[in-house]
Amino acid sequence: MSSYIRVIGASQHNLKHISFDLPLNTLTVITGVSGAGKSSLAYDVLYAEGQRRYVETFSPYARQFMERMDRPAVEKIEGILPAIAIDQRQTVKTSRSTVGTMTEMTDFVKLLFVHLAVLYCPHCGRPVTKDTPQKIAKTLLTNALGKRGIVFFPSILTLEKKKELQRLGFDRIWEKGEIKNIEEVDFKETEQVYVVVDRLSIEPKNQARLLEAIEMAMNFGQGEVTIQIIPEKMLKFSRNYACPYCGIKYRLPLPNFFSFNSPLGACETCKGFGRVIDYDLDLVIPDKNKSLADGAIKIWKKGSYEYQDLISFCNSRGIPTDIPFCQLSPKAQKDIIQGGHGFYGIKGFFRWLETKIYKMHVRVFLSRYRGYFTCPDCGGTRFKKEVLFYRLKGKNIAQIYAMTIDEAYEFFSQSFPEGEHDPAVKLLLNEITHRLHYLKEAGVGYLTLDRQSRTLSGGEVARVNLTRASGSSLVNMLFVLDEPTVGLHPRDNKRLIKILKDLSKENTVVVVEHDPDIIKAADYILDLGPGAGEDGGKIVYFGKLNGLLKANKSITGKYISGKKQISLSFKKRKPRRWLEIKGAAAHNLKNINVCIPLGVMVCLTGVSGAGKSTLAYEIIYKGIKKEKGDFRGVPGKYHKIVGLEYIDDVILIDQTPIGKTPRANPATYLGIFSAIRNFFASLPEAKLKGYTPGTFSFNSPGGRCKVCQGAGFERIEMQFLSDVYLTCPACKGQRYQPEILEITYKGKNIADVLNMTFKQSMKFFAEHPKIREQFLPLIDIGLDYLRLGQPINTLSAGEAQRLKLAKYFKMDKGPCLFIFDEPTVGLHLAEIEYLLKSLENLLNKGHSLIVIEHNLEVIKNADYVIDLGPEGGPEGGEIIASGTPEEIVRIERSYTGQCLRKSLMCNY
């Protein structure tokens, strides 16, 4: 077998026919500026070819259920391995997915419950076990040694049953503490009696006799046996998996009984989601300080029939309509909400509307007042109540899933004597603890196993997926990772490096990364560039760290070696106004009061799980939207927000993808293409032919190619192989009909313009300032190399986030609060200066910024820092430090301050 993966002539996207040998069983970092071709090489070439060849080893029948991968634009790849890709994009949308299901932990836990969990009767609280004669005898010889015992079984003594028992030799009955002859007992035909099988001394010498008596009692007692220890107590046993004291029978559980994704175990009310959709009274009555007469109930406008019915009802019941709704008596509020005394109430009104949901406007109306609430039956656990009767070490399965990963690791690391001789149990425990250990090492020990996957940050998703791969003990694989440091505090980089190094001992690991610590720890570094887009796609350097530090052409090498640094470019601003959040208590936030300065850049920092996203998204973003009446859901818990009058709106710029369709491009996303279409439609020749702006659209009929519908390519389905995309034979990839392309300006048609970069377009439209000025945001933010018609789904994460930012540069609004979620994702060190200048432009327009960030270069340029912690999960949620970066470095408790010292070169 070869000792490397050989790539020859890779030309995917902007790659310039590059060739190299990638050593196996090493950690290789691919770095370079945004748009240099890193993702194209790592994902579209290495991963795509490894996955494609692996999938093609399966039968055609199996291939139809697998992801199809396009064949990369490369001459040859030799020695490629089966590949697994782990990126930082949040692709989980279903609320059924949790950390436990993502890591396959739930699969192992449910099997462990089948083997080891003990059922506790919900009525008497006693453990319910499936007993055997041997197990019962062992229990008696242990706990009642040397005592006298009577073995009997329960039976309904009908006349026929009595004759049958006598025929079989059973002529004694246990009644009221005495043994009586069956003929002496007066009984009712429906009455249960105890039939005596044997009396004996419980000693080892009588073990065979004891076993025989127990087995006989079980055979005649339909699996039930009762033993009276004289003179102490009566013991009941059953081999029917039933409570011998209450008589309730249970089914033997199947593995899916312990799964909330199966009808066997899922709560029947919420179907295993843990939440139900219902009408949110906070949306129906948004301002409880309003009176009924003033329109407190939003769904009933003044003058409507329902409003008149409400007022009539209140007058008849003596309910005041001129005082705030919150001051009405609880009974009056209940009558208005629930209805009664001839009035339908709010809930009755909604029930009536639900009979009209075949009408579109009714469905839209109802959706405005619905919200998600914890399921009233399962309490959010997702399981049927019967599932929770089973316990492992005193914990039911929902309680185990509610543990953090750190807590779960401690729980499953303890001994389980009842399964120590069962190989299956040993294997299950080993798999569970192995995966939990890797999750701890990845720095996500604060996550609970029942945490919804879609609520995780991109970095958390990547690290959870990484540990899923690491914990699976795979070897001879190619792992491709996209910025695993996203969302990771600099303090935790060492743990991540250890995981990557361990993984590379028996696998080949390729990481797209910009973090200096990861680059320095790599075995090999592949630096792409020198620029972005058409100026990139070449190998600037490939080799070990020492060579990179000396490579004069590598901008990465200059930053890593310290020859080039990001300066303190921000002019520090002093806040004049503040936004104050009082009593923030969502998730792990500890009822904190947060003062946020306005008109400056605030960095929100802290280790993973400290509560940054909760504070920024759940409290600040959703809370402000709710207070301004722009949010229908339920924000995180807080007491009050003070200072809302200083901002007009709050805008969130996060890591969600901006588009998946190849039809969308930067020109359409930013709205620039409308101006270009209007311009071409205004040309004399276009007017002469009666063309309109719509004629120059490739997304609507008129001027677009009729064969490819304006896509520029045709997709050919290859059944069980990857689809093949071929340039449209009619338009040759230009999207338009030939007559449309005859309309030109300066010798260029609209297809030529779409193929220009933004830098080229600036020169092309130099005489048209209205069009030209729309390109400026892209130039300012360092995306001048992008083509106007470049499909958005081909952009890197860094390019996509900056494109979002550029969209808001055109916004003409009053002072807004912008919330950024790690805007440095996908950015090279050289590009952070572009980002900082862009953020400064927003500040110059009077806006305020909150930036969730771990990058020390951004943090040191902030005007103000709020550091949460000290740790993640339950040990986080506190404000550890707040102030300028220079003040933060003085706080010993602050991990951010400790990491910031070196960057600021302070000596504290």
N, C-alpha and C positions, 0 to 999 in steps of 0.2 A: 504493500500500500504506500502511496506517495506521502511525503511529510508536509505537503502544502496544498493549498487550493490555488490553481493557476487560472488567472483571468486574462484573456487575450482579446483586445479590441473592443472594450466596452464603450458603447455610443448611446446609451439610454439618455433621453432628454438632452441635457447640455454636456454630457461627458464626451471628451475629445479623444475617442478611440484609445483609451488608456489600457495598459497591461501591467500586471504585477503578480508576484507570488505571495500568498498569504499563509504564513506558517500555521500548522495545526497545533492544537492544545496550547494556545497563547491567548492573551488579552490584547486585542488591537483596538485602538481608538481612531475613529475617522473624525477629523475636525476640519474647520475652515469656515469662512464667512457664510452668511445665509445665501442660499441660491448657488453655492459653489458646486453642488451635485452630491452632497453627503447622503441624503435620503435616497437619491436615485441609485447610487452605488450600493448602499447597504440593503435597502428594501427591494428596489425594482430590479436589481441584478442578482446579488448574492442570495437573499432570502427567496426571491421569486423562483430562481432556477433550482435551488435546493428543494423547495416545496413542490415545484412542478414535477421534477424527476421522481421524487418520493411518491407522489400521488399516482403517477403513471405506472408504478409497479403494481397497483391494485387492479382488480377486474373492472371492466366497464360498468358492471352493476354497482360496485362499491363507489366508483368515482363520481356517480351522479349525486351522491350525498356529501361530497367534499367541496371545499372552496376551489374554484378554478383560478389558476394563476396564468398571467400572460407570459409568453416567451420573451425574455429580455433582448434588447438590441445589443448583442455581443457575438463576436466571431466564434469564440470557444471558451468553455469553462471546464477545466479538468480537476478531478478529485473533490468535487462538491459533495457536501454532507447533507443528510436530511436536516431541514432548517425549522427553527421555531422563532417567531418574531414577537417581541414584547415592546410595545410602544406606550407613550404617555397620553395617548388620546383616550378619552372616556367614551368607550363604545357601548357600555351597559346601559340599557334604557328601561328594562323591566324591573318592577319593584319586587319581583320574586327572587331576584339574585341578591345574595348576601356575601359577606366575607367568607362565611362558612361554605357556601356552595361554590364560590369562585376557587377556593383552595381544595375542594373536594373533601373537606373535613366532615361535612354532614353525612357523606356516604359512609365514612368509617364509623362515625359516632352512632348512626342508626343501627349498624351491624353489631356494634359493641353493646348497645342496649338490648338487642335480641338475645345476646349471650349472657349478659350479666345483670341487667336491670331487674329489680324486685318490684312486683306489683303490690301496692298497699290498698286494702279495701277502703273505699271512700266512706263507708258507713261506720265501721268499727275501728278503722285505722290499723288493723293487724296485717302483717305481710301475708300475701297469698302465694303459695308455691304449689307446684305440681309434685306431689309426694309419691315415693315408691316404698314398697315394704322394707327394703334394705335401709333407706334413708330414715324411715320412721323408727325402725329397730335400733339404729345407731343413736338416734336422738334419745330414745328411752333408756338405753344402756348407759348413756352419758349423764342424763339429768335425773333419772329415777332408779338408779342401780340399787338393788336390794329391796325394793318396795314391791308390794302386791299390786297387780293390775288386772282389770277386767276389760276384755276386748269385745266390743259389740258394734253393730251396724244399725243405721236408721231404716225404718220400713213403715209404710202405711199398711196397717193390719186390717185388711178386708177379710171376710169369711173365707174366701177362696185362698187368700195369702196365708191365713192361719193354718189351713189344712196342708198347704204346700210346705210350710216351714216345719210342721210336725212330721210330715213324711220324710223330710230331709234330716231330721234329728234335732232341730232347733226347738226346744220346748221350754226355754227360760227367757224371761223378760226383765229388763232393768227398769224399775219404776219407783220413783220417790226415794232413791237411795237404797233400795232393796232389790234382791233378786227374787222374782216370783215365777211360779209355774204359769205357762201361757194360758192354762185352763182357768186359773184363778183371777185373771185380769178382766175387769169390765172395760170395754173399749167401744169407741165410736168408729164407724167404718172409715172416717176421713182423718182419724187421729194418728199422729206419728208416734211410734214406740221404738225402743232400742232392744234389739234381739242379741242375747248374749252368745258369743262364740266360744270363749274360753276364759278361765281364771288361772292366773299363774304368777309365780314370783319372777320379777325382772332381773335375771342373772345370766351371765355368759353361758352357763350350762343349759339354759332353756332357750337359747337363741333360735335354734331351728324350730322349736315349737311356737315361739313368738312370731317368727316370720310366717309360719303356716297359718296361724290364727289371723294375722293382719291381712294376708293375701285372701283368705277365705272371706273375711268381712268385706273387703273391697269388692270381691266378685259378686257377693249377694247384696251389697249395699250400694250398687251402681257407682262404685268408685269412692264412696264415703266410708270412713271408719272412725269410731270414737273409742277412746281409751280412758277409763276411770282409774286414776292413781289413788289407791286407798290410803288414807282417808282425805287426801288433799284436794285434788282438782280434776276436772274433766278436760281432756285434750282432744281436739278434732283435727283430722287430716283428710286430704282429698287428692286423688290422682287426676281429677277432672279440671284442674286449673280453676277452682272455684273456692270462694271463701267458705270454709266449713262451719263458721259461726253464723254468718248471715244467709248462707245458702245461695248467694249470687254467683252465677257462672260467668266466666270470661273466656274469650277466644284467645288461643295462643297467638301472640303478635307476630306479624310478618315484618320484614325490614321496612317496607313502605308505610307501615303503621306509624313509624317514627319520622315521617317526612311530611313537611307542610306543603310540598309540591305534589302530593298524591291525595286523591279523594279519601283514601283510607285514614290518613292522619290529619288532613287539613280541617280547620274550623269550618263548619257548614255555613256560617253566617257570612264570613269575609272571604271564604274560599282559599284561605291560606295566605292572604295578603297582610293581615294584621290590622287593616284599616277598612272602613266602609265610607261610602259617599252618602252624605246627608245634607240637609239644608242648614246653612250657617246663619244663625240668628244675628251674629255680629255684622253680617252683610245685609240682612233684612232690616235690622235696626242699627245702622252704623253709628248714630249719635244718640245715645240714651239720655242726653241732657235736653233733647227736644221733647215737646209735648205731643200728644196724639193730634191735637188740632193743628200743630205746626208741621205735621208730616213726619213724625218720628219713624213711622213704618214706611220704608222706602218704596215697597212694591205697590202701595196704594196711593196714587196721586190724589191731590185734592180735587173734589168734583167727580171722582169715579164712583161707580156703583158700590164697590167694595169699601171705599172711604166712607160713604154715606151709611152703609150697613154697620160699619165699625162705630161711628158716632152715635147712631141710633141704639146700638147694643149697649154702649157705655152709659148713655143717658138712662136707659131702662134699668140698668144694674147699679146706678149711682157711682159709676167710675168716673173720676174727674178727667177731663180732656185738656185742661189748661196748665197742668203741672208736668215737670219732666217725667219721662217714662220711668227712669230709674227710681223715682220717688213713689211710684204706685206700689200698692201692697203686693206681696208675693202671689196672693190668690187672684188679684186683678190681672197681673202679668200672665199668670197661668191660663186664665180664661181667654185672654186675647190671643195667646199663642196656641193653646190646645183647642179652644172652642168650647161650646157648651151653652145650654139654655137657649137653644135655637140659633146660635151663631156658629158659623163654620170655623172661624179662627184662621190663623196664619197657616197652620199645618193642613187644615181642611181645604184651604184655598189651593195649596200646592198639590194635594191629592186630586182635586178637580182638574187642575191643569195637566196632571200626568195622564189624564184620559184623552188629552188633545195633542199628545206629542207627535202625532203624524204631521202636524203643522211645523214648518221650519222655524217660524218666529217664536213659537212656544218653546221649542227645544233650546233656542238661543237664550231666551229669557230665563229659563230654568237653570241653565249652565252658569249664569251670572251669580247665582245665590247658593251654589253647591260648594261643599268643601270636604276635605278628608278628615275623618275622626277615628280615634282608636276604637277598634271593634268592641262593642259592649259585652259580647259573649266570651271571647278568648282574652280580652284585656291586652290585645296587641301581641300575644305570644304566637299566634298563627295556628295553634294546634287545637284539636278537639280536647275537651276536658278529660276524656278517657285516657288520652296519651299521657297526661300529666300525673296519672295515678302511679306511673312507673318511676322508680328512683334508682339512681346509681350513686352510691356513697351519700345518700340522703338528698341528692339533688335531682330534680326532674329535668327533662331535656331542654325545656325553655330556660330554666335557670342556668344551665351550662352554656347555652348559646348567648345568654346575656352577660357572660363573663368577658373580661378583656382577654386578649391573647396571653398576656403575662399571667393572669389569674388561671386561665385554662391550662397553661403549661404546668403550673404548680399542682393543679388538681389531677391531671393525668399522669404526672410523674410519681405520684404516690403508689404504694403497692396495692394490688387487687388480688388478695389470697384466693378468692373464689374462682379465679381464672388462671392461676399460675400453672396448672397442669394442662391447660387447653392451648394447643399451638395456634389456633385461630385467634384467640384472645391476645396472645403475645404479639402476633403479627399486626393486629389492629392497633394495639397500644403503641407499638413501635412506629407505625405510620403516622399516627396522630401526634405523638411527641416530636417526631422528626420534623414534621411540617411546622408545628408551633415553634420549635427552636429556630428554624430559619426565619419565620416571621418576626420573632424577637430580634434576631440579629439584623434584620433589614430595617429596624427602627420603627415598626408599626405595632409594637406590643400594646399600645393604648387602644387599638381598635377592638370593638366587641365582635364576636362571631356573628351576631344577628344584625350588624350594621348593613344597611342597604348599599349595594355596590354603586348605585348611581349617585349616591351622596359623597362618594370618595373623590378626592382631587385626582388630577391626572397622574401626579407623582405617586400617590398611594396605590392607584390601580397598577401602575408599572411595577412597584415593589411587591405587591401582593402576587401579581402574575410571575414575577421573578422567583419568588420563594416557592410558588407552585411548581415551577420548572426545576428549581434546585432540590426541592424535597422529593421529586419523583425518581431520583437516582438514575437519570438518563446518562448515557455515555456515547461518545463518538457522534455528537450532534453539533450543529452550527446554531449558536444563539445570537440573534441580532437584537440589540436594545437601543431604544431611542431616548437619550437623556434620562437615565435612571436617577439623576440627582434632582430632577424637578420636584419641588415641594420638600426637599430634604435640607435641613439646617446644616451649615458647614461643620457643626460639632459631630454630626453622624456620618460624615464622609468615610471615616476609617472603617466603620462597620460594613458599609456598602462595598468598599474596595476589597475587604476580606471575602465577602460573598462572591464577588466577581472572580477573584483569584482562585478560590476553591472550585468554582464552576469550571474554570479554564484548565484545571488539572487533567480532566478526562474529556473535555469538550473544547471547541473553538468558539471564543466569545468575541463578537464585533460590537463595539459601542459607538454610537454617534454622540459626541459629547463636546462641551466647551469648558467644563469645569477644570481649572488648573490642577487640582488634586488628583482627579481621575486621569488626566493626561500624563502627569508625572508618574503615576503608578502603572501605566500601560507597559506591556512588553514591546509593542510596536506602535508607532504613530503614523497614520496616513493623512497628510495635510493636503486638502484640495483647494484649488484657487486658480490664479491669484485673486481674481475678483469674483463677481456674482453673475448669474445668468450666462450670456454669451462670452463674458470675460472669465468665466470659471471653467470647471470641468477638467482641469489638468492636475497632475500630481506635482505639487510643489516640493513635497518631501515625503519619503517613506523610509522609516528605519527606527532606531532606538532614540531615547530621550537625549543622550549626549549630542548626537548629530543634529537634532532639532534646534538645540540651543545655539548651535553655530551656523545654522542655515540662514544666510543673509536675505534670501528671497522669501522666507516664510514669515508672514506677519504674526502667525501664532507663536513661532519661536521667539520673536522679539518681545511679545507680552509675557511669555512664560519665563524667559531669562531675566526680565526686569528692564531690558533696554528701552522698552516703551511702556508707558503707564497711562491709566485714565486719571486725568487731573481733576481737582475739585472745581468743576466747571460752573456749578450753580452759584448765583449770587444769593447768599442767604437772606431769606425774608423773615420778618418778624410778624407774627399773627396779631390781628387787631380784633378779630371776632372769633367766637368759639361755638362749636356744636357740642352739646352735652347729652350723653346717654346715661340715664339713671336706672339702676337696678337691672342690668343685663344679666339674665339668668337662663338663657337657652343652652341646651346640651350640658357641656361641662363648665360654662361660665359661672363664676361664684358670686352672683348678684353684685357685679362690679359697676362702678360709676366711671365713665370714660369721657374725658374732655378732649375734643378733637379741634385743633386750630384750623381756621379757614383761611383761604387765600395763599396757602403754602403747600408744600409736598410733605405728606406724612407717610412714613414707612411703618407698616404693621408687621412686626417680626415675632419670632418665637420658634421653638422646635415643632416638628410635625405633631399635630393633635393638640396644640396648646390652646386652640380656640379662635385662631385668626379668621378662618373662613366663616365660622359661626357668627363672629362679631360683624364681619364685613357684609356677608350675604343676608343671614337670617335676621340680624338686628338692624344694622344701618341701612342697607339697601331696601329690604322688604318693609322695615319699619317706616322709613321716610315715604316710600311709595304708598303705604297704607294710610299714613297721616294725611297725605295729599290727595287721597281718594283714587289712586291709580293702581291699586293692587287688590285682587279678589281673594287671595289665599290668606293664610294665617302666618304672620311673621313670628320670629322667635320671641320668647317672653322678655319683656322689659317693662319698667314702670312709666318712664316718661322720656320724651326727646325735647330738648330745649334748644332754640336757635334756628328753627326751621324757616323763619322769615328771611334768613340771610341767603338762602339758596332757592333757585327756581325748580330745579330737578336734580335727580340722582341718576347717574348713568353707569352701568356695569360693563366693563370690557374684560371678558374672561377667556378661557381657552377652548370654548366650544367651536367646532368647525364652522366656517362661514359658507360652505357649499360643497355638495358632493357631485353635482352634475357638471360635465365638461362644457355645457352650454354657457355657464356663468363665467365671467372673466372680470379682471379689475375695472375695465371701462364700464361694464354694466353695473357692477357692484357699487361703484362710486357715483353712478349717474352721469358720467362723462359722455357716454355713448349717445345719449339723447341729444346733446349739443352738437356732436359730430354728425349725427343723422340729419338734424335740422339744417346744418351747414351744407351738406351735400344736396339736400332737397332744395336749397335756395339757389343753387348754381343755375345759370341761364339754360343750359342744355336739359337739366332735370325738370325745370319748370315747363320747358317746351314740350316735353314728353308727358307732362302731367304727373310726375312722381311726387310722392309725399314722404315725410319722415318715416312712415310705416313701411314704405317700399324698401328702405335701406336697413330694415330690421331682419336679422336671421332667425328670430324667434316667432315670427308671424308670417302667414302667407302673403304673397305679393311679389317680392323681389328675390326671396331666398330660393336656393336650389330645390327643385321639386323631387329630386331623387333622394337626397340625404336629409331633406327638411332643414337645411341650414346647419347641420352638424359638422360638415366637412369630411365626414368619414362614414363608412358603412360597417355595421357590426354583423359578422357572420358567426352564427352559433355552430359550434363544432361538437354538439351533443355532449359526449363525455370528456372532451378535451377543453382547454381554455378557448374562450371566444377570440376570434381574430378580427382586428380592426384594420380595414383597408381604406386608403384614400379614395374618396368618392370619384368614380370615373367620369362623372358628368361635369362637376365643377372643379376637379383637380384639387380639392381641399380648400377652395376659396369661399365656399358657403353660398355664393350668389349665382344668379342666372347671368349669362354672358352679357346681355344688354344693360344690366345694372352696372357691370364693371366697365362699361364704356364711358360712364360719367367720371371724369377725372378732374383733379385740381393739382397743379404743378406736376402733371404727369403721373399722379398717383390716384388709384381708385380706392374705394372704401375697404376692400380686402387688404390692400397694401398698407393702409393706415393702421388696421388692426394688427398687422404684423410688425409695426414699429415699436421700439421701446419708448418709454415715457420721455427719455432724454432726447431722442430723435424727434418725438412729437412736439416738444417745446420749440425746436427750431422750425419745424414744418409749419406750425400755426403761429409763427412769430408776429404776423400782421393782424392776428385776431385775438386781442387780449382777453375777451370773454371766455374763449376756449382755453387759451394758454394758461390763464390763472387757475383753472381747475386742475392742472397738472402739478402745481406747486406743492401741495401736501405730499405727494409721492416723492418729489425731489428732495424736500426737506427731511423726510424720514428715511432716506437712503434706499428707496425702491425704484430709482430711475431706470434700472436695468430691466425691469419687468416689461413684457410686451403687453400692449393694450388688450389683445385678444387671447392672452395665455389662459388656458382653462384653470379655474380657481382650485380644482381638486388636485392640481399638480404643484401647488405652492407648499413650501415647508411651513412648519408650525410658527417659526419666527416671522416669516413673510406674512402669513395670514393674520397674526396678531397686530402687526404694524399696519396692515391694510385696514383693519378695523379702526385703528387709531386715526388714520388719515381721513376716514369717512367723517369723523367728528370735527376735524379741522375746518370743514366747510360749514359747520353748524352755526347758525346765527341765533344764539339764545343768551338769556341773562346768565348770571353766575350759577354754575352747576357744580355738583360734587361728583367727580369721576372716581370710580373704584376700579383698580387694575389688579388682576390676579397674575402675579409673576410675569410681567411684560418682557422680562429678559429670556423667557423660554425660546430656545432656538437661536439666540443671538450670540454671535462671536464677541469676544472682548472688544474688538475694534468697532463693533456696531453699537455698543452700549452708549458711546458718546452721542451718536445720532438720536438714540432714544431719549437721553437726558435733555438734548436740545428741543426735542419735540414736546416733552413734558413741560419744559420751561415756556414754550410758546403758549401752552394752555394756561399756565399761571399768568402770563402777561395779558391774557384776555379776561382775567378776573375770576377764573375758575379755581376750584380747590381739588386737591388730589389725595386719595388714600391708595397706597401701593402695597399690596401683600408681596413681600420679597425676601429672598434669602441671599441674593447677590450682594456681597459686601461693597462692590463698587457703586451700586445704586444707593445702598443704605448710608454710606458716608457722604453722599451728595444731598441727602434729605435735609429739610429744615427742622423736622421733628420726628422722633421715633417713639412708637408705643410698643414695648416688648412684653409679650404674654408668656406665661409659663407657670412654674419653673420647668415642668415636664409635660408630656402629652397625656391625653385622656383624663381620668379622674384627678390626676396630680397636676393638671394644668388649669387654665381658666382664670388665672389671677394676673393683675398688672404687676410685673416685676420691676419695670423701669419705664420712665417716660421723660422726654426732654430732647435736647439736641444730641447729635452723635457724640460730640465731645463730652457731654454729661453722662451718656449711657456707658461709656468705657470705664467710668469710675465705679459702676455698680458691680460688686463682686458676684452677686447672685445671678447676674444676667449672662447667659451663654453668648448672646449676641454681642454684648459688650466685650467679652473675652476675645471673641473672634475678630472684633472690629479694631482692637488695639493695634495689632500688627499692620492692618491696612492703613490706619491713620498715622502709624509710626509715632504713637504716643508712649511716653514712659510714665505709667502710673503704677 
